[in-house]
Amino acid sequence: MLHINDLTYRIEGRVLLDQATAAISDGWKVGFVGRNGTGKSTLFRLIKQEIASDDGAISLRKNRRIGSVAQEVPSNNVSLVDTVLAADTERASLLAEAETATEPTRIAEIQTRLADIEAHSAEARAAIILSGLGFSHADQQRPCSDFSGGWRMRVALAAVLFSEPDLLLLDEPTNYLDLEGAVWLETYIRRYPHTALIISHDRGLLNAAMTHTMALENRKLSIHNGNYDTYIRRRAEQHAVMAAQAAKQEQARKHMQAFVDRFKAKASKARQAQSRVKMLEKLQAQAVDIPIEERTIPFAFPDPKPAMAPPIVRVQEADLGYEEGKPVLRKVDLRIDQDDRIAILGLNGQGKSTLVKAISGRLTPLAGHVRKSKKLKIAYFAQHQIDELKPKQSPFEHVRELMPEGTEAQVRARTAQIGFGPDKADTAAEKLSGGEKARLLFGLITFDGPHLMILDEPTNHLDIDSREALSLALNNYQGAVILITHDMHLAETIVDRLWLVKDGKAERYHGDLTEYRQMILDAGKTQKKTDTDDDNDALASGNKAAMRKAAAEMRQKLSPLKKEAEALERKIEKLQQDIAGLDEKLAEPGLFENHLDKATALSKERADLLSLVEQTEEEWLAASEEYENAKARAEGQLAR
C-alpha cells in the first residue's frame, strides 16, 4: 500500500527524517507515535505531496485515494448531512450527471455505478457517522454556520470517514471529541475497511483500534506488530537487551585495554598486545548503540494550604444555567472532599461545562446553593485559556507578574520549577509549542497551591510521555481533582469517582469506566428485539443496576481503609524525597570539614527520617493488608 524509502527531510537546517524507511500493507491500522515536534505531521504532508523531500521517495499503489481531515469546514448554510454526503465526490458527480444524462447507455452505466458504490444507503451511512460523533438527527439538518469551529472539525472528520479513502490519514482525531465520541471512533477505525495511518497520543485509541505501531525516533521510522502497549513492552525489552550487551562489551573492552596497558612495553608480549589492540578496534566498530532517551520534564503541583474540613464544595438542590427559568441542570446535589478524584462523564452539550463553571464560581446558581469556604482556592484549566496567555511575554515574565516582590533569581527558580529552564524561560509565549503553552498554563493556575483543580481536556496538546507525567503529578497532588477528558487512560489512572451529566441531571455514576464504555457502545447499536427480548434485557439491566449499587456500596465501605493506605504511601514518598534532599546537602564538598555542627545536625535529621520511614512502612503494610483482606471478603459477598 504505502512505501517510504530512505526519506530525508530538513527544515531550517534541522534534520527531521534521516533516510527513514517503512512499509505499510493494505488493511493495516497503524498508530503513528513519537514526541511532539519530531516530524509526524511533516511526514503526512510529504505523503500528501504538499511538500517535497530532500531525498528518498514515497510510493503509493496506483489509483489509491488518500484522505485527511480538512483544516476547516466552511461556515455556510449547507446542512451537516449534505456537507458529509458531498465528501463522496464520485457519488455527487454521478447524481448530478444523472439529472441531465439522456443517452440510454450512459444512464445505465451511471445507475450501475451508483448501485456498486451503494449510493442508496449513503444518507443512512452519513447519519450514522454524524451520530457517532455527537450530532443528533436535528443537528444533522442544521447548517454548518450554526456550529462553532470545534464542532465543524467534527463535521470535517465525519466527511473524510464517509468518503472511505484507501489510505486514511488522521492527525490527533480525538482532540476534537468528547470521551463518548472517542470510544465510538475506536470501534469505527477498528472496522474500517481500508488502511489507516493515525497520529495520536490517545493511548485508548492506540490500544483499542491499532494493528500496528509506527514510531518516529532519532529521525528514523520503525514498524511494530501490535498496539501501543505491545510496542512499549517490546521496546523496553529490546533496550534492556541492548544495555546488557553494551555492559558486556564494556567489560571486555576494559579487560583488553588493561592487558594492552600492562604488556605493550614488553617484547615477549608485544604480539599479544598488538592483537588485543586490533580486537579493541573491532569491538569499538561493533559497539551496541543504545538509543538516547529524551527526558520528559515532570509536572509538579504545590500542595494546598491550609487544609480544609470536608466537604470543600457542596452543591445543594441547585438549578444551573444561563437564563432564568431555563436551567441546563436541575436539582443538582453533589459534594467534593479534599482528596476526591472525579471524572465527569456525558455527551457534549449536556451540561458538563455548566456544572464546573458553577463549582468554580464562574456561574451563579439559578436556584439552590453552591457552598464553599471563602479561603478555598480553585485552579481552572480549559483549552481556550491557552489563547489567553500574553503572546509577547515569556514564561519568566508571566511568572514575574505573580511574584512582583521576588528577586530575579527567585523568579527564574520558580519558572524552572514549572518546566522552563534557561533555554525556554525567555521565549515569547507565541513561539512555544502547544504542549509548552499547556505546561505554562498549568504552572500559572496552580501557582498558589489550589485546593481543587478543575481540568477540562488538559491533554490535547501533550504527547504520551507528557500525559504520563501529568498523571503521576495529579496522583501525587494532595488536593481534589475534577476531570473532563476524552482520554480514558488518563481517567482510569487518576479518578476514583464518576459523575454522569445527562438529561438535565448531574449525579454519581455507580459503575466504572469499563461499564460506561460498554454502555456507550451498546447505545450505538440498533437492533430489533421481541417483547421477550425486551423483558430479558430489562431484567438483566435491573440485575446490573443492583450489582453496580452493591459495588458502589462496597467501594464506599472500603474507601476509608483505601485512603488510609494511600495516605501512608504518600507519606513514605514524601519522607524519601526529604531524605534525598538531605543526601544532596550532606554531599556538599567540605561540609564535614568546615561545618561539622551543620553536618552532624543533618545526619541526625536523616537518621530520624529513616526511622520514621521504617515505622510508616510498617503502618502502611498493616493498613494495606487490612484493606486487601476487607476487599476480598466484600468481593466474595458480592459474588454470592
N, C-alpha and C positions, 0 to 999 in steps of 0.2 A: 504493500500500500504506500508507505512513506519511507524514503531512504535519505538519510543525511550522511554525506560523505566528506570527511576531512574538512569540515566547515570552520572557517576562521573569520572573525568579525571584530573590528576595532572601532571604538568611538572616542574621539578626542584623545587619541594616543593610548587609551586603556583597552587591553585585550579582554573581551567578554567571552569569546569562544575561540579555542585554540585547537585546530584540527579535530573538532568534535565529530563523532560518528555514532549513528544509531539507526536501527531499522524497526519499523512498526508494521505489523501484519494486519490483514483485514479482520475486522471484528473485535480487535483489542480495545479495551477501555483502559487508557493509560493515565495515571496520575502523574503530573509533572511537578516535581518538588525541587526546592533549592532556596537559599537565603534570598531575602529581598535585595534587589539591586544586582543580582548576578547575571541577568540577561535572559530570563524566561520569556518575558513579554517581547523582547527583541527577537528571539527565535521565532515567535509567532509571526511577527512582521516579515521576517525572512521567508517563512513558509508561504505566506500570502503574497510574496513578491512585492511588498510595499517598499522595501529597501533591498539593496544588493550586498552580497557578501564580499569580503576581500579575497577569499579563496575558497575552494571546495564547491560542493553542489548539493542541491536539494531536488530530489526527483519524486514525482507522484505519478501513479499509474494513469495512463491516458484517459481522458474524458471523465476523470473523477472530480466531483464537485466539493469545494471547500466552503464551509460555513462558519461564521463567527457572529457574535453579538454586535449589532450596530452601536456606534458610540451614543446615539440618542435617537429616540423615536420622535418624529415631527409632532409638534403641538398643533394638530389640525382638527377638523371636525369629522374625520373618519372614525367610525366605531372601532373598538378594540378588536372585535372578532374579524371585521373586514381588513384591518391592518395586518392581522396574523395570516388571513387567507391570501393576502396579496404577496406574502413572502414566497409562496409557491408560484414562481414566475411562469413555469410551463403551464400549469393549470389556468392561471389568469389569462395567459396568451391564447390558449385553446378555446376558452369560454368566449373571449372577445371575438375570435375568428369565427366561432360557431354562429354568432349573431349575424354575420354578413356573408358567410360562405353559401354559394349557390350550386357549385359543381358536385354532383352526387358522389363521385368517388372521394373527393376531399372531405365531404361531410361524413362519409363512412369512416374515413381514416381518423378524423377528429373524435368521433364518438367512441371508436375502438380505443384510441389512446386515453381518452377520459376514463373509460372503464378500467383500463390497465393500471392507471395511477389512482384508482379508487376516488375519483373526484366527487362521486355522490356522497361519500362519507366525510368529506373534508370539513364541513362545518361542525360536525359532531366531534371530530378529532381536535379541531381548534378549540372548541368549547372545553373539552376535557383538559387540555394543556393549560388554558387560562384558569380554569377552576383549580387545578393543582397548584398553580402559582398564586392563588389567593383572590381571584376575581369571581364575584358572584355572577349569576346569569344576568341580573340587571346591570351590573358593572360592564359586562361584555358588550352591551348595546350602547353604552355611553361613548362620546367622542374622546380621543386622546387628550384633547385640551383640558378636560376636566380633572386630569391627574397630575400629580407632582412629578418631578424628574425621576425620583426613585421608583415610583410605580411605573413610569413609562419605560424604565430599564427592564422591568419585569416583562413588559409587552415585547420589547426587543428580544429578550430571551425566549419568550413563547414563540416568536416568529421564526427564529432560527431552528428551534426544536421541531416546529411544524414542518419546515422545509426539508428536514431529514437529509442533510448533505452527506456525501460519502465519508468525508473527514470533518468531524465536528470539533472546532477549536473553542474552548471556553476559558476565560481568564477570570478566576475568582467569582464564579457564578453565584455562590451562596451569599456573597456580600449584599446582594440586592434583596435577600429573602429573610423571612422570619423562620423560626425553627420548624414550623409546620410545612412551609414551602421547601425547606432544605431536605426534610425527610421525604417529601414527595419526589424531589429531584433525584435523590439517591436511587429510588426504585426505578424511575424513568431511565436514568443513564444505564443502570444495570441491564435493562431490557432493550436498550437502543439497538436497532438492527444493523448499524454500521460501526465505523471506527470513531472513537472519541479520544481526544488528547486534551486534558484539562489541567490548567494551572490552579492549584488550590492549596490553602493552608488549613482547610477544614478536615480535621482528622476523621470525623464521622463519614464524610463523603469519600475520602481516600480509602477507608477501610471497607465501607459497605458496597461500593459500586465498582471498584477498580480490579481489573485482572492483572495489570502490570504497573510497575512504578518506574518512571524515568527520572533520574537525578542529574542535576547540573551542579558539579562540584569541581573546584580547581580548574574551571574553564573547559571541563570535559563532560561528555554525556555518557550515561550508563543505563542500561535497561535491565530490570529485575522482574522475575516472575512473582506474582502475588501482590497483595495490598501493602499499604504503608507500614503497618506494624511488622509484617513479614520482612519487608526491606530493612527496617531499622534493626531487627533482631539479627539478620544475616550480616548486615554491615558491622554491627558490634562484634559479632563472632569473627568476621574477617579481620577487623582491626586488632582484635586480641591475638589472632594467629600471627599477624604481621609483626606485632610488638614482641611476641615471643621469639620469632625468627631473628628480629633485629637484635634482641638481647643476646641470643646465642652467637650471632656474628660478631658482636662487640666483644664478647668473652674470648672468642677465637682470635680476634684481632689483637687484643691485649696480650694474649699468650704468645703469639708470634712476634709482636713488637718487643716484648721482653726478651725473647730469645735473640732477636737481632741486636738489641742494645747490649746484650751481655757478651755475645761472641763475635760481633763483626770485626773486632780488632785482633782476633786470634786466627792465625794462619790455618791451624788444624780444623777450625770450624767455619772457615770463610765460605766454602761451597754451600754448607747447610744454611748459613746466614743469608747468602745471596738467594738461595731457593726460597727461604721464608719471605724475603723482600718481594719476589715475584708473586708469591701466594697472597701477600698483603695487597698488592696492586690489583690482583684478580678479585680478591674479596671486596675491595673498595668499589670495583666496577659492578659487582653483583649485589651491592648493598640494598637491603629492603628499604623502599621509600615509603615511610608511613605518612599518610595524608595529614596535613596540618588542620586540626580542628579550630574553626573560628569560635572565639569566645562570645557567649551571649551575655550582655550586660544584665545583671539581675535587677528586678524591681524591688524597692524597699518602701514600705508604708509605715510611718510612725504610728505607734500605738496611741489610742485615745486617752486623754487625761482631762478631767478626773474621771474615774469610773462612776457609773450611774446605776441606780437600782432599777431592776426590770419592772414593767416594760419601758423601753426607752421611747417607743412610739405606740400610741393606742388610737386606732380608728374605731369610732363608736357610732353605729347607726347612721353612717354618713351617706348622703347623696352627693355624687361628684359629677361635675360637668361644667359647661361654659355658658349656659343660658338658663335663666330661671324658668323652672317648670319643665325643662327638658334634660334631665340628668342622663349621663352616659352610663353611670353605675349607681345602683340603688342599695340602700341599707347595708353598706359595707361595714363589717365588724371583724377587725384583724388586729394583731399585736406583733410587735417586734421586740426581741430581747437582745442584750448586748452581744451575745455570741451566735446569733442566728445567721444562717447562710440560706437565703431564699431565692429560688428561681421563679419568675413569673411566666406562666405559660398562657397561650391564647393567640388566636389569629390577629394579624394586624388590623386595626380599626375597631377592635373590641373594647379597648379602653386601658391597655397596659400603661401607656404614657400618661393618661389621665390620672391613674392611681398613683404613680410615682411622683407626679407633679404635686399632688395633694400632700403626700408624705413629706416631700422636700420643702413644702411651704410656698411653692410657686403657684398654687391654685387653692382658693378658699372654698371650703365645702358649701354646697347649696343648702344642706341641712345636716344635722348631726355635728360631730366633733372629730378633729384630729389633734390629739393631746400629746405634747412632748415638752421636755424640760427647756427652759429658756437658755440653758447652758449647752444644750445638745448641738454638736457640730456635725453637719451633713455635707459630704462631698458628692457632687453630681457630675457624672461623665456621660456625655452624649456626643454623637458623631458631629453634629453641627457646631459644637463648641470648638472643634479644631480650627474651623474657619474664623473663630473669634480671636485667635492668637494674633498679636500685633506683628504683621509680616516683616516689618523692617527691624524689629527688635530681636536680639539674640536671646538664647536661654539665660545667659548671665544677666541681661537687662530685665528679663521677665522676673527672675528671682530677686534682683535688686529692689524691685518695687515692693516686694513682700518683706524685705529686710532693710528698710531705709536707714537704720542706725548701725547696720553691720559694716565691718571693715571689708575691703576688697577681698582679703584672704578668706574671711568668713563666708562671704557670698560665693566665692569660687568653690570653696569646700562644699557648700550646700548644693551648688549647681552640679558638682561632680557626683554627689550622693544620689541625685536623681537620674544620673546616667550621661552627663555631658562633661567629659574631661577637657583638657586643653585643646584638643583637636576640633571640638564641636561647640564649646561654650560661647564662642564669639561669632558663630554662624547665624546669619539672619534666618528667622523662622520660615520665611518664604522659600528658602533654599534647603530646608530639611525635608527628608523623606516623610511619607505618611506615617510610618512606624515611629520615627523620631518625634514628629509632632504629637502623636498619641502619648509617647513617653513623657514629653514635656508637660502635656496637659495633666497626666496622672500626678506628676510631681507638684504641680501648682495647686490642684484641688485638694491634695492630701497634706499640704504643707504644714497645717496646724494640728495634725493628728485628729481626724474626724472620728466620731463615734459610730457613724453609719456611712457606708459607701453605696451609692446607687449607680449602677453601671448599665448603660443602655447600649448594647452592641459594642463592647470595648475592644473586640479583637479584629475588626475589619481591616486594619492597616498593619497587623502584626503577623510575622511569619511563624512557623510551627514552633521553633525554639523559643521565640519571644512569648508565645502563648503558654508554653510550659513554664517559663519563668514567671509569668503573671499568675498562673495557677498556684505555683509554690508560694509567691508573695502573699496572695489572698488567704492561703491556708495558714500562713504564719501571722497574719494580721489579727489583732485581738478585738477588733470592733465587729459590727454587724455588716453584712453584705446583702444587697438586693440586686439580682442579676436578670437582665433581659438579654437573651442571646440566641442566635441560630446555631451556635457551636455546642452541640450536645456533649462533646467530650469535655469541654471546659465545665459545663454544668455538672456533669457526672463526677468530676474530680473535686468540686468545692461545695456543692449545695447539700443540705440535709432536710430541707423543707420545700414544698412546692405550693404555689398559689395558682389557681386557674381563673382567668378572666374570660367570661363567656356569657352571652345572652343577658347583659346588664347586671351580672353578678361578679363579685370577686370574693373567692373563698378558698379554703385549704383544699388541695387535691390529695387524696389519701393513697393514691397509687404511687409508683415510682416512674422514672423516666422511660424505662423499657415498656411499661404498660401504656404510658401516654403515647409513645411512638407507635405502638401497635394500634392504639385507638385511632390515631391519625390515618394509618394505612387502611384500617377497616372502614373508616368513614369515606374513603375514596373509592371503595368498591361498590359497584352497582350489581345487585343480584336479586333475582325474583325468588321469593320464598312462599311456601304454602302456609296456611294458618297454623299447621302443626309445627312447621319450622319456626314460625314467629314465637309460638308458645315456648318451644325449647330454648330459643335464643333469650327470651325474657327470663326463663328460669336460670339459664347459665349466667346471664347478666346479673341477676339477683344474687346468685352464689358468689360471683366475682366481687360484687359490691360488698357483700358480707365479709369476704376474705380480705378485701382492701381495708375495711373498717377494723377488722381484728388485727391486721398487720400494723395499722396506724396506732392502735391502742398499745400493741406490743412495743412499737418504737418509742411511744410516749413513756411507758413504764421503764424502758431501758435507758432512756435519754440521760437521767442523772448519772448513772454508772458510766455511760459512754463519755459524757462531758468531763467527769472526774478524771478518767484515764487520759483523755486528750489534754486536759489542763496540765496534768503531771508530765506528760510527754513534752508539751511546750516549755514547761519549766526546766526540764532537763536540757532541752536545746538551748535555752537562754543561758543556763549555767555554763554549758560547754562553750558558748560564744564568749562569755565573760572570762573563762579560763584561757581561751585562745588569745584574748586581748592582753591578759596578764603575761602570757608567754612571750608576746611581742615586746612588752615593756622589759621583761627580765632578760631578753636577748640583746638589749641595747649595749653597745660596746662601752666598757669601763664602768658599768653600773656598780658592780660589787667592789671595784677598787676605789671609786670616787664617791659613791653614795651608799655606803653599807647599810645605813639605817633604812633608807628607802627600799633597798633590795630585800632586807630582812622583812619589812612590813609587807611587801608584795608577795614574798614567799609564803608568809603566814596566811595572807588572804587567799592565796592559791590553794594551800593545804585545806583551809576551811571550806572552800568551794568544792574541792574534791570529795571531802567528807559529806557535804550536803548533796552532791550528785549521787553518791553511793546510797544515802538514805532515801533520796527521792526515787531512785531506780527501784529500790525495794518496795516503796509505796506504789509505784507505777505497776510493777509486776503483780502485786496483790490486787490492785484495782482492775487491771486488765483481765486477770484470771476470774475475778468475781463477775465482770461484765460478760465474758465469754461463756461462763457456766450458766448465768441467768439467761443469756441469749439462746443457748442450746435448749434449756428447759422450755422457754417460751415457744421456740420453733417446733419443739416436739408436741406441745399442746396445740399449736396452730395446725400442724399436720393431721392431728386426730380430729 
